[in-house]
Amino acid sequence: MQKTSVSDIWTWKRWQPDRSMDFNSWFVKGDGANLVVDPLEPDSDDVKQIEELGGVDWVVVTNRDHERAAKTFVERFDAKVAASALDADELSVIVTQRLGADEAFHGWRVIELEGFKTPGEIALFSPAHRTAILGDALWGDPAGSLRFMPDAKLADPRRAVLSMRRVRAASPENVLVGDGVSIYECGREALGRCIDARDVVESLIVNLDDVPLHERSGPGDYRCRDGEIGFLLGAERLGSRIAHLEPGTTFCPMHWHTAEEELFIVWAGEPTLQTPRGDVKLRRGDCVAFPCSERGAHKIRNDGKTMASIIMIANNNSTDACFYPQSNKVLVDPVGLIVRSEPALSYYDGE
């Protein structure tokens, strides 16, 4: 196996003369479990290296045509098999875990794809590695680019293009493919070029009912279901999301941004806006702007009796910092660092 530039991920491959490209397999060393994804038959050196890395706990199959040498790993390492629920019954090996959309699997999130050659096509995304692993949903061909397989191999080419936006929405830095040459760095941009090359005008549009939602929760009443709109559409400078708050829940602590000005539009319900100047109940159609200063400090909670839904829009700015005045914290966004904002230090403190 060859080590990749992504930490804890190795690859082994086989050249396919008829396709003029490599077929790739992936080994992922995890804290709790080691995975192989779409494994080809390993040679003796591959097996030895895998044994030295702790063996294999799980085989992940991204589609029923990529079962490949899964049986070898089941028999040699007593590995279990995970595959999409829609493809699981088509495999010759026993599937221990049937994976569904947005399911968490040993540090990876399952992204369900539609319109490809099998109904159970999935991708995996790791936020920690900023990496997506695809089967043959996309080919890395020519090297340095991504493309869809020929339309004749796709169940529904239009749906395939639209569902690939879910992978782009994850903003992967690396896109590892089963067929061809993978993309290391600038993966999101490569996915965007691939999607745009198909000239599917509907890729510019998403209905709020179709935005994938994720549960987020913190201590106390901090809970919501929200989904990214802008990332799904491929927006570069404008961020947007939809957030749904059940009665009695709060979206996030009071905060204000230094470089990202926000606009909230109440889509449903009667959420309460909390600011340092007081609280006010909002209603459907209300629009609220939050400037980049202490004057823009805000917090949204739902004191109503029905679901509250809010569309949140802001400019994306990689230099942004976020202040939390009620808890004396500051988030330095470019590095994801949260520190206390008080007491303030002098320039030479600690020198």
FENHU-V640514 format. One line per field, one symbol per residue. ss: DSSP state (A for helix, B for strand, O for the rest). psi: psi as a letter, one per 20 degrees, with the letter a starting at -180 (. if undefined). burial: # if it has 24 or more other ideal C-beta (glycine too) atoms within 12 Angstrom, else .. A space follows every 50 residues. Layout:
ss=???
psi=???
burial=???
This chain:
ss=OBBOOOOOBBBBBBBBOOOOBBBBBBBBOOOOOOBBBOOOOOOAAAAAAA AAOOOOOBBBBOOAAAOOOAAAAAAAAOOBBBBBOOOAAAOOOOOOBBBO OOOBBOOBBBBBOOOOOOOOOBBBBBOOOOBBBBOOOBBBOOOOOOBBOO AAAOOOAAAAAAAAAAAAAOOOOBBBOOBBOOBBOOAAAAAAAAAAOOOO AAAAOOOAAAOOOBBBBOOOOBBBBBBBOAAAAOOOOBBBBBBBBOOOOB OOOOBBBOOOOBBBBBBBOOOBBBBOOBBBBOOOOOBBBBOOOAAAOBBB BOOOOOOBBBBBBBBOOOOOBBBBOOOOBBBBAAAOBBBBOOOOOOOOOO O
psi=qpprippjprqqrppnhhilrqpqqppoorgiqpqqplprpqahhggggg ghjjaphqppohrhikhckhhghghhjkqrpprqhhigiiqiqpohpopr pjqpnliqppopqqjahqikprrqpohhilpqpqdkhqpmprpjrqqqrq hhiphngghgghhihhghhilqhpopqhpbprpoqkggghgghgghiilo hiiiqpqhijppqpppqbqcjnqrprqpgghhijqgipqqrppppqpjrq grrprqqhiopqpppohqamrppprijrqpprrpipppqnrmrhhjprpp rnjairpppppppqqpoijqqpqnhijlqponghjkpprpiqqqqrhjpi .
burial=#..#.#.######.......##########..########.#...##.## ..#.################.###..#.######.###..#.#.#.###. ##..######################..#############...#####. ...#..#.##########################..##.###.##..#.# ..#..#.#..##.#........#############...########..## #########################......#...#.#.#.#...##### ####..########.#...######....##................... .
